[in-house]
């Protein structure tokens, strides 16, 4: 293992790409404190905040996704892409990184083009059951491909290079002394509702009836609404002391540690974190996710025995209510889901970090 190994991590856009990269960076640093890590990402403020929080060196690229529309946007995006590729080739020539790990999203394209051009070995980590276009394009040239979940459409790559490792997540810490808000009692039966890193206003609306029912049953609700839905939900439950509403939470881990059940979207990051904390879950996939990948993610979790999957429609609230009523009548339903969740692996960051450091 080279002590001063230079590692490039490429990830940006959504939490589903960002957080696995961050978890991998932390694991690499733990295994090799001398490793030189550079995270190449977009110029969004949330990514900068995360990099600063964990003291990870960041390099941002001015790139956009290419939309399929009759407009100037695709042309402008392609121009930005070629500029970024040229910049990255010069960067690779000057810095000579030892290895690259790409976590998906359009920011990875110029990085992988440069890596391939300069013959730098690279790994790919795909979080979802439906792989992104960039990962599909470069899969054949990747040294290893680490899957969060089995793909519904396989890569055109050497099967020996593909490993179902899970998606990288940070390690659990001791949250016994965490300073929860005064409205939250860590000892109560609690349900966490989380719409992912961006929140989920459309999901929030269909959950109102189910949440009222859960509150009446004595559950404590921690609800991350997203900034767009915060005020509406706060007004709806202004007089309900069982419900604590947040626009966003900087770190969900302390809250995962005290909840009994999770209700949320089915992004790969959410699924991986639910597995890490062995949380029985109800997933309501984002209906317009690319290639409906959240639906397929949720179906995979359901097949493992620890999750349910409901469509985002007017019937979802009633189905959630009926499920919790069934759990009250038969405690084994929840216990079995908990056992299945606990069987899920959560050591992807260790697997990827070890491969990276071995070159």
NUKOL-257338 format. One record per atom (N, C-alpha, C): z, y, x. Coordinates in steps of 0.02 Angstrom, whole numbers, padded with zeros to 5 digits, always signed. Layout:
% NUKOL-257338
ZYX...
% end
This chain:
% NUKOL-257338
+00000-00060+00042+00000+00000+00000+00000+00062+00044-00048+00106+00032-00053+00168+00070-00001+00218+00045+00043+00241+00088+00099+00284+00067+00075+00350+00037+00027+00382+00069+00004+00447+00046-00060+00442+00004-00066+00389-00034-00125+00377-00076-00139+00437-00121-00203+00455-00126-00224+00510-00170-00250+00481-00235-00217+00498-00290-00233+00470-00355-00256+00525-00402-00314+00515-00433-00338+00561-00485-00327+00528-00553-00293+00563-00598-00286+00540-00667-00326+00588-00711-00367+00562-00755-00408+00604-00799-00391+00590-00871-00369+00642-00906-00351+00634-00977-00343+00702-01009-00365+00708-01070-00356+00772-01105-00375+00767-01178-00360+00819-01215-00380+00823-01285-00322+00809-01332-00306+00745-01343-00253+00727-01390-00196+00692-01354-00140+00686-01388-00082+00652-01360-00097+00579-01344-00144+00549-01381-00162+00480-01369-00190+00468-01300-00221+00518-01270-00245+00514-01201-00193+00542-01152-00162+00597-01171-00118+00634-01125-00056+00595-01106-00021+00568-01156+00044+00536-01143+00038+00471-01102-00013+00429-01113-00021+00372-01068-00033+00392-00995-00071+00446-00985-00083+00471-00917-00018+00495-00886+00022+00530-00925+00085+00556-00900+00132+00497-00883+00135+00447-00926+00178+00389-00913+00157+00353-00849+00091+00347-00839+00066+00314-00779+00082+00355-00717+00075+00421-00722+00092+00464-00665+00165+00456-00645+00209+00454-00694+00281+00447-00679+00295+00379-00647+00261+00327-00670+00272+00260-00642+00245+00255-00571+00187+00285-00558+00159+00286-00490+00208+00322-00443+00233+00379-00467+00280+00418-00426+00344+00379-00412+00367+00341-00461+00428+00301-00451+00416+00246-00400+00358+00214-00404+00343+00159-00357+00326+00185-00288+00296+00244-00284+00276+00273-00220+00285+00349-00222+00344+00373-00203+00358+00445-00206+00311+00487-00162+00277+00456-00114+00232+00492-00069+00161+00498-00098+00148+00465-00153+00081+00467-00183+00064+00539-00204+00002+00559-00190-00022+00625-00209-00061+00618-00274-00032+00644-00328-00061+00636-00395-00089+00703-00419-00151+00701-00442-00181+00760-00475-00206+00739-00544-00184+00775-00594-00203+00761-00663-00259+00810-00682-00318+00783-00696-00374+00825-00716-00379+00823-00791-00377+00882-00821-00371+00886-00893-00410+00947-00918-00403+00963-00982-00435+01022-01009-00388+01082-01000-00411+01140-01022-00370+01200-01012-00327+01217-01073-00309+01167-01112-00266+01178-01170-00193+01190-01148-00159+01231-01184-00091+01251-01163-00042+01194-01165-00049+01147-01214+00001+01093-01219-00003+01046-01159-00062+01037-01131-00069+00995-01072-00037+01028-01011-00046+01093-01006-00015+01130-00951+00061+01126-00955+00088+01131-01016+00161+01128-01026+00188+01060-01005+00152+01006-01022+00175+00938-01005+00172+00929-00929+00118+00951-00897+00112+00944-00825+00168+00981-00789+00184+01041-00812+00237+01081-00781+00305+01048-00793+00314+01021-00853+00379+00991-00870+00395+00932-00824+00345+00893-00807+00356+00834-00765+00333+00846-00693+00319+00908-00676+00301+00927-00608+00243+00886-00581+00190+00883-00621+00129+00848-00601+00075+00900-00586+00044+00895-00529-00009+00943-00511-00068+00935-00558-00093+00991-00585-00145+00988-00635-00206+01028-00614-00264+01002-00629-00327+01037-00619-00365+01036-00686-00380+01093-00714-00412+01095-00780-00487+01107-00774-00525+01076-00818-00598+01084-00821-00617+01117-00887-00666+01160-00885-00691+01194-00945-00748+01152-00974-00729+01103-01015-00778+01059-01046-00763+01052-01120-00814+01036-01158-00807+01026-01231-00839+00960-01251-00816+00933-01306-00850+00875-01334-00917+00896-01362-00965+00850-01361-01032+00867-01385-01037+00846-01458-01043+00895-01503-01047+00882-01574-01118+00867-01595-01124+00822-01642-01191+00805-01668-01207+00854-01724-01232+00912-01707-01248+00962-01757-01308+01003-01735-01342+01033-01785-01399+01076-01770-01372+01146-01757-01354+01158-01695-01326+01222-01675-01331+01228-01600-01304+01283-01574-01305+01294-01502-01248+01256-01467-01199+01231-01506-01141+01199-01476-01158+01141-01429-01202+01095-01449-01218+01039-01403-01249+01064-01337-01291+01114-01341-01323+01141-01281-01271+01171-01235-01225+01212-01263-01173+01243-01223-01127+01190-01193-01111+01138-01232-01067+01084-01207-01100+01047-01149-01166+01034-01154-01201+00999-01101-01203+01041-01037-01214+01106-01045-01214+01151-00986-01145+01149-00952-01091+01151-00992-01023+01148-00964-01012+01081-00929-01039+01027-00959-01031+00960-00929-01063+00957-00860-01124+00982-00853-01158+00979-00789-01124+01023-00737-01098+01080-00759-01060+01123-00713-00997+01086-00689-00964+01052-00735-00903+01015-00718-00918+00957-00671-00975+00923-00683-00995+00868-00638-01007+00894-00567-01042+00950-00562-01055+00980-00497-00990+00999-00462-00944+01029-00500-00880+01048-00472-00841+00988-00448-00840+00935-00488-00802+00875-00471-00832+00839-00410-00897+00838-00403-00927+00808-00344-00905+00844-00281-00904+00910-00284-00881+00949-00226-00807+00936-00213-00769+00930-00267-00697+00917-00260-00685+00848-00227-00721+00798-00250-00714+00731-00222-00734+00730-00148-00788+00766-00132-00812+00768-00062-00759+00800-00017-00724+00850-00043-00674+00886-00003-00608+00848+00001-00585+00821-00056-00518+00791-00061-00517+00716-00046-00574+00683-00056-00580+00611-00044-00523+00570-00075-00518+00572-00142-00466+00532-00176-00476+00457-00164-00422+00420-00163-00425+00348-00151-00442+00309-00214-00419+00334-00271-00429+00297-00333-00425+00345-00393-00460+00327-00446-00462+00367-00507-00442+00323-00566-00403+00351-00612-00386+00316-00675-00404+00363-00732-00449+00341-00777-00471+00381-00833-00443+00353-00898-00419+00398-00940-00386+00377-01002-00424+00396-01065-00488+00414-01057-00529+00429-01115-00532+00502-01132-00583+00520-01172-00593+00589-01191-00648+00620-01148-00677+00674-01174-00736+00703-01141-00721+00731-01072-00658+00749-01057-00642+00775-00990-00651+00721-00937-00650+00658-00957-00658+00604-00908-00730+00596-00884-00778+00619-00923-00848+00609-00905-00866+00639-00837-00854+00703-00825-00872+00730-00759-00832+00699-00702-00771+00679-00715-00729+00647-00663-00759+00579-00644-00779+00540-00694-00806+00473-00680-00877+00477-00651-00916+00527-00672-00981+00537-00641-00973+00550-00566-00924+00593-00550-00911+00610-00479-00885+00549-00442-00839+00511-00472-00811+00452-00440-00866+00401-00424-00910+00390-00472-00965+00342-00462-01012+00367-00408-01027+00433-00409-01072+00462-00359-01044+00457-00289-00978+00467-00283-00946+00466-00216-00917+00398-00198-00932+00348-00242-00910+00279-00230-00834+00273-00224-00798+00313-00264-00725+00307-00268-00708+00255-00321-00667+00206-00306-00649+00155-00357-00613+00187-00416-00630+00163-00476-00595+00191-00534-00576+00137-00585-00522+00151-00620-00497+00110-00674-00504+00147-00740-00509+00110-00793-00513+00139-00860-00456+00112-00902-00423+00156-00940-00373+00133-00988-00395+00155-01057-00406+00107-01101-00427+00120-01170-00370+00104-01216-00348+00152-01255-00289+00143-01297-00304+00108-01363-00363+00121-01392-00376+00101-01461-00415+00035-01467-00419+00010-01527-00459-00050-01541-00533-00035-01541-00551+00028-01550-00620+00051-01545-00625+00099-01486-00660+00079-01435-00662+00119-01373-00704+00182-01382-00686+00234-01344-00723+00297-01345-00789+00291-01307-00834+00338-01320-00901+00336-01291-00899+00340-01215-00856+00382-01188-00853+00390-01115-00832+00324-01082-00781+00293-01110-00758+00229-01081-00811+00175-01086-00848+00173-01143-00902+00123-01149-00956+00135-01096-00972+00198-01084-01026+00215-01038-01010+00193-00967-00947+00201-00946-00929+00187-00877-00896+00119-00866-00887+00081-00919-00848+00018-00914-00877-00031-00863-00943-00036-00861-00974-00086-00818-00960-00073-00744-00948-00010-00726-00936+00008-00656-00862+00011-00638-00818+00001-00687-00746+00006-00675-00720-00054-00636-00672-00041-00592-00640-00095-00554-00598-00139-00600-00560-00107-00644-00521-00141-00695-00521-00099-00759-00516-00133-00816-00511-00099-00880-00448-00124-00914-00403-00078-00929-00339-00095-00960-00341-00075-01034-00333-00124-01078-00337-00113-01150-00268-00106-01180-00261-00059-01226-00199-00053-01263-00193-00108-01315-00251-00124-01346-00255-00176-01397-00324-00210-01390-00331-00270-01414-00397-00302-01410-00450-00260-01446-00509-00255-01418-00563-00215-01447-00599-00254-01502-00623-00217-01553-00663-00250-01604-00736-00256-01581-00755-00216-01530-00820-00221-01499-00810-00221-01423-00825-00276-01390-00809-00283-01320-00851-00238-01275-00823-00222-01217-00860-00184-01166-00915-00227-01135-00968-00194-01113-01019-00227-01072-00994-00225-01000-00949-00271-00984-00917-00272-00919-00896-00343-00902-00880-00354-00839-00856-00418-00817-00791-00435-00854-00790-00491-00889-00731-00509-00929-00668-00516-00885-00676-00534-00823-00619-00540-00778-00588-00473-00760-00626-00420-00772-00601-00352-00757-00561-00323-00814-00563-00356-00872-00531-00329-00933-00463-00362-00943-00411-00319-00950-00342-00343-00958-00311-00309-01019-00284-00348-01065-00247-00318-01121-00176-00306-01097-00163-00246-01076-00099-00228-01046-00052-00191-01093-00079-00166-01148-00042-00118-01188-00057-00048-01163-00032+00002-01198-00042+00072-01178+00020+00098-01143+00012+00133-01087+00070+00158-01050+00115+00205-01090+00179+00193-01085+00229+00236-01117+00286+00248-01067+00320+00303-01075+00378+00317-01032+00434+00267-01044+00477+00261-00996+00534+00216-01004+00588+00248-01048+00626+00205-01081+00681+00228-01123+00740+00248-01079+00770+00304-01095+00830+00327-01060+00891+00316-01104+00949+00337-01081+01010+00333-01121+01016+00398-01161+01013+00394-01227+01015+00454-01269+01082+00462-01306+01132+00427-01282+01198+00429-01314+01225+00500-01319+01214+00539-01268+01241+00607-01267+01188+00660-01284+01134+00638-01314+01082+00686-01333+01108+00735-01387+01092+00797-01380+01116+00849-01425+01070+00856-01486+01081+00812-01536+01042+00816-01597+01061+00878-01638+01016+00900-01680+01030+00956-01724+01090+00938-01769+01127+00989-01790+01188+00979-01829+01174+00943-01895+01113+00950-01920+01096+00918-01984+01082+00843-01977+01081+00818-01915+01064+00747-01903+01125+00708-01881+01138+00653-01916+01192+00608-01899+01163+00544-01869+01169+00533-01804+01139+00474-01772+01162+00407-01800+01217+00406-01837+01245+00343-01861+01219+00324-01931+01182+00369-01963+01158+00355-02030+01093+00315-02029+01077+00282-02085+01013+00249-02092+00959+00302-02095+00910+00297-02050+00864+00352-02041+00791+00329-02039+00748+00369-02070+00676+00358-02067+00644+00418-02032+00601+00404-01985+00564+00456-01950+00492+00458-01976+00470+00518-01996+00400+00528-02016+00366+00571-01964+00312+00545-01937+00279+00580-01882+00203+00574-01888+00171+00630-01893+00098+00631-01900+00060+00635-01835+00092+00616-01779+00059+00620-01715+00070+00687-01682+00037+00698-01625+00049+00759-01586+00026+00822-01621-00020+00816-01669-00045+00875-01704-00015+00884-01774+00028+00836-01795+00052+00839-01863+00000+00810-01911+00015+00807-01976-00032+00777-02023-00019+00805-02093-00048+00863-02107-00034+00897-02171-00056+00856-02231-00114+00823-02226-00138+00784-02283-00093+00724-02296-00065+00694-02244-00018+00639-02252+00047+00663-02282+00070+00721-02259+00133+00748-02284+00134+00753-02360+00079+00777-02387+00076+00790-02459+00085+00726-02501+00055+00672-02478+00059+00610-02518+00126+00574-02509+00167+00596-02461+00231+00563-02449+00289+00594-02487+00278+00650-02520+00333+00687-02552+00373+00644-02600+00339+00608-02644+00374+00567-02694+00414+00511-02660+00385+00479-02610+00420+00425-02574+00481+00452-02538+00476+00511-02508+00532+00540-02472+00589+00558-02519+00572+00584-02578+00623+00599-02628+00661+00536-02647+00625+00481-02654+00656+00417-02672+00701+00392-02616+00677+00398-02553+00718+00376-02496+00782+00417-02490+00776+00482-02503+00834+00525-02500+00885+00506-02553+00861+00490-02612+00905+00470-02667+00941+00404-02650+00909+00363-02610+00939+00299-02589+00988+00309-02531+00994+00370-02506+01043+00385-02454+01015+00385-02383+00949+00378-02377+00920+00381-02310+00920+00453-02283+00928+00458-02219+00918+00521-02184+00845+00522-02161+00810+00579-02171+00740+00584-02153+00731+00637-02098+00700+00617-02044+00679+00664-01992+00603+00668-01997+00578+00729-02009+00507+00737-02027+00474+00786-01980+00429+00760-01938+00387+00804-01896+00322+00817-01935+00315+00878-01960+00261+00893-02007+00198+00920-01974+00204+00948-01914+00150+00988-01886+00159+01060-01910+00134+01107-01872+00146+01178-01888+00115+01198-01954+00057+01169-01971+00022+01189-02032+00060+01168-02095+00099+01114-02091+00133+01089-02151+00207+01104-02154+00234+01136-02103+00306+01144-02097+00336+01183-02157+00311+01242-02171+00341+01285-02223+00336+01253-02292+00281+01221-02306+00272+01190-02372+00324+01135-02383+00335+01093-02333+00384+01039-02339+00455+01067-02340+00468+01117-02300+00535+01148-02301+00552+01177-02369+00503+01209-02401+00514+01237-02467+00525+01182-02519+00486+01128-02513+00491+01073-02561+00560+01041-02559+00590+01037-02499+00654+01003-02491+00709+01051-02468+00704+01113-02489+00752+01165-02467+00824+01147-02484+00835+01112-02538+00903+01097-02561+00924+01025-02546+00885+00990-02507+00900+00920-02492+00928+00915-02421+00992+00902-02416+01026+00899-02351+01012+00835-02313+00978+00787-02345+00962+00725-02311+00899+00731-02267+00864+00787-02271+00799+00794-02239+00800+00851-02188+00781+00835-02126+00775+00885-02073+00702+00888-02053+00674+00948-02057+00602+00959-02045+00590+00995-01979+00542+00971-01941+00521+01003-01879+00445+01013-01881+00421+01068-01854+00349+01074-01845+00326+01025-01792+00364+01022-01737+00349+00973-01684+00413+00960-01645+00412+00905-01609+00469+00886-01567+00443+00874-01496+00473+00908-01448+00449+00903-01379+00455+00832-01352+00507+00796-01375+00517+00728-01352+00543+00686-01411+00502+00640-01434+00521+00599-01491+00568+00542-01472+00574+00526-01408+00612+00467-01387+00684+00467-01413+00721+00522-01406+00791+00520-01432+00794+00505-01507+00743+00528-01543+00742+00518-01616+00721+00446-01632+00673+00418-01595+00657+00348-01603+00719+00304-01594+00763+00325-01548+00820+00283-01531+00871+00276-01588+00868+00321-01637+00919+00319-01691+00889+00299-01758+00823+00291-01763+00794+00278-01829+00786+00203-01842+00783+00188-01905+00776+00119-01927+00703+00102-01941+00665+00153-01961+00596+00142-01982+00553+00203-01966+00490+00190-01951+00441+00243-01937+00386+00243-01989+00368+00303-02012+00309+00311-02055+00264+00361-02019+00202+00342-02007+00160+00389-01970+00087+00369-01967+00049+00409-01931-00020+00393-01917-00024+00331-01872-00085+00310-01857-00094+00249-01819-00131+00261-01754-00116+00317-01722-00142+00328-01655-00112+00278-01607-00147+00264-01553-00124+00214-01506-00057+00232-01476-00046+00297-01463+00018+00319-01435+00076+00305-01480+00068+00320-01545+00121+00307-01594+00136+00233-01598+00083+00192-01600+00093+00120-01604+00129+00094-01542+00110+00118-01484+00142+00095-01422+00215+00115-01418+00231+00175-01441+00300+00198-01440+00342+00161-01491+00313+00145-01549+00348+00105-01599+00364+00036-01571+00317+00007-01534+00328-00058-01502+00384-00053-01451+00383+00001-01411+00433+00009-01359+00504+00009-01388+00512+00042-01445+00578+00047-01476+00589-00007-01529+00542-00055-01534+00547-00110-01582+00559-00083-01652+00517-00035-01673+00526-00002-01737+00478-00030-01791+00504-00064-01841+00462-00080-01898+00430-00016-01925+00365-00021-01944+00329+00041-01959+00283+00033-02019+00270+00090-02051+00218+00096-02101+00167+00145-02074+00105+00123-02066+00053+00166-02040+00006+00188-02095-00010+00253-02095-00058+00282-02141-00113+00311-02097-00165+00273-02082-00216+00294-02034-00251+00358-02056-00268+00399-02007-00308+00459-02019-00376+00436-02046-00394+00456-02108-00455+00429-02139-00518+00447-02101-00519+00503-02067-00579+00526-02033-00575+00518-01957-00534+00472-01933-00532+00459-01861-00598+00428-01839-00618+00442-01777-00682+00419-01752-00690+00344-01760-00744+00324-01793-00760+00253-01805-00702+00217-01839-00662+00256-01876-00606+00228-01913-00558+00189-01868-00550+00212-01805-00512+00172-01757-00438+00167-01775-00411+00218-01810-00340+00213-01828-00328+00156-01878-00375+00146-01922-00369+00090-01970-00367+00023-01932-00411+00015-01884-00413-00046-01845-00349-00054-01802-00325+00002-01775-00261+00000-01738-00205-00026-01782-00201+00002-01843-00148-00017-01889-00153-00090-01910-00215-00113-01919-00225-00183-01938-00202-00230-01883-00212-00209-01820-00188-00250-01764-00111-00253-01765-00078-00196-01775-00005-00195-01778+00020-00238-01836-00015-00233-01892+00003-00273-01951-00003-00347-01936-00055-00367-01900-00066-00438-01884-00012-00465-01838+00022-00420-01802+00077-00440-01757+00142-00448-01795+00143-00429-01859+00201-00442-01901+00254-00388-01906+00243-00331-01874+00296-00280-01874+00276-00215-01909+00218-00215-01941+00195-00152-01972+00158-00166-02037+00156-00115-02080+00115-00115-02140+00063-00060-02133+00008-00066-02169-00045-00016-02166-00065+00003-02237-00058+00068-02254-00078+00093-02319-00130+00148-02311-00178+00149-02356-00228+00202-02355-00195+00268-02377-00224+00323-02353-00199+00389-02373-00229+00405-02442-00192+00388-02494-00214+00405-02561-00153+00412-02607-00164+00423-02670-00110+00437-02717-00064+00377-02728-00085+00318-02709-00044+00258-02719+00005+00245-02661-00005+00280-02606+00034+00265-02546+00109+00274-02557+00128+00328-02591+00199+00342-02601+00232+00286-02641+00198+00263-02693+00226+00210-02735+00232+00145-02695+00183+00130-02653+00186+00069-02612+00244+00072-02562+00255+00131-02533+00311+00139-02487+00378+00129-02523+00383+00159-02582+00444+00152-02622+00457+00078-02639+00404+00043-02660+00411-00028-02677+00431-00070-02617+00405-00052-02558+00422-00089-02497+00497-00081-02481+00522-00021-02484+00593-00010-02469+00637-00043-02521+00615-00045-02583+00653-00081-02635+00655-00156-02619+00599-00182-02595+00596-00253-02577+00643-00268-02518+00646-00221-02470+00691-00230-02413+00764-00229-02434+00780-00190-02486+00848-00188-02511+00868-00255-02542+00820-00286-02575+00834-00350-02608+00835-00408-02558+00796-00402-02505+00792-00456-02455+00794-00426-02385+00851-00429-02353+00861-00399-02287+00818-00433-02234+00797-00494-02246+00758-00531-02197+00690-00499-02184+00664-00462-02233+00598-00429-02225+00601-00382-02165+00652-00339-02165+00660-00292-02110+00678-00328-02045+00723-00376-02049+00744-00413-01989+00686-00448-01955+00642-00479-01994+00584-00513-01966+00535-00465-01933+00525-00407-01964+00482-00356-01935+00511-00331-01869+00576-00322-01868+00610-00298-01808+00601-00349-01751+00608-00413-01766+00600-00465-01716+00528-00466-01688+00480-00458-01732+00410-00457-01711+00395-00397-01667+00423-00339-01685+00413-00279-01645+00443-00287-01576+00501-00320-01573+00536-00330-01509+00497-00376-01462+00452-00418-01489+00413-00464-01448+00354-00429-01414+00338-00368-01437+00280-00333-01409+00295-00310-01338+00244-00313-01296+00253-00292-01226+00248-00216-01220+00284-00189-01172+00284-00116-01161+00288-00099-01087+00252-00139-01046+00255-00127-00974+00187-00109-00945+00145-00078-00986+00077-00061-00965+00077-00012-00906+00122+00036-00907+00125+00085-00852+00138+00050-00785+00182+00001-00786+00197-00037-00725+00137-00076-00701+00101-00108-00748+00042-00148-00730-00012-00104-00700-00025-00047-00731-00078-00003-00706-00059+00029-00641+00003+00052-00635+00027+00084-00573+00022+00035-00514+00040-00027-00526+00037-00078-00473-00036-00089-00451-00082-00091-00498-00153-00100-00482-00180-00041-00443-00160+00019-00464-00183+00081-00430-00158+00083-00359-00095+00068-00349-00065+00072-00281-00090+00016-00236-00113-00039-00266-00141-00093-00225-00213-00078-00206-00241-00025-00238-00310-00006-00223-00359-00050-00258
% end
